Amino acid sequence: MAPVCPEAKLRKLVKNMIYPGVAAYLLDIEMEEIEKALRKQFGKRKAKAADLNFGAAKAGYEWASEHSPRTFLTSLSG
């Protein structure tokens, strides 16, 4: 997996957004909703921050989809 953010200082700030991406996958929340929430939170003036945070959330979502934890959770409930 490629780094979430190319700059080490910024990577430290956005790494906490990987979890919402994983949670979105597990809870079947569309990534468009995550992006909409981030854009609302950061506003137009901080579009770069929203982009970086959404990139981290998207990386978490993609990681979860590749490692299929949803299948594991479904098997526990059945």
C-alpha positions, -999 to 999 in steps of 0.1 A, spaced: 0 0 0 13 35 -9 17 60 19 -14 78 28 3 112 26 37 119 10 48 143 37 58 128 70 46 158 91 11 157 74 10 119 76 10 122 114 -20 145 113 -41 124 89 -33 88 101 -63 90 125 -86 91 95 -78 56 84 -101 42 111 -132 60 97 -125 44 63 -123 10 79 -155 16 99 -172 29 67 -165 -4 50 -175 -25 80 -208 -6 84 -215 -3 47 -213 35 47 -207 51 13 -174 70 10 -193 99 -5 -209 104 29 -175 105 45 -162 129 20 -193 151 24 -188 152 62 -151 161 58 -159 189 33 -185 203 57 -161 201 87 -131 218 69 -151 241 46 -139 256 13 -110 274 29 -93 242 40 -99 221 9 -64 206 10 -69 194 46 -102 178 35 -85 161 5 -57 147 27 -81 134 53 -104 119 27 -73 102 11 -65 86 45 -101 75 50 -102 61 15 -70 41 21 -86 26 52 -117 17 32 -95 1 5 -75 -18 31 -106 -32 47 -121 -42 14 -89 -61 5 -86 -79 38 -123 -88 40 -130 -82 77 -167 -78 69 -168 -115 59 -152 -124 92 -178 -104 111 -207 -119 92 -194 -154 100 -195 -146 137 -231 -136 137 -244 -167 118 
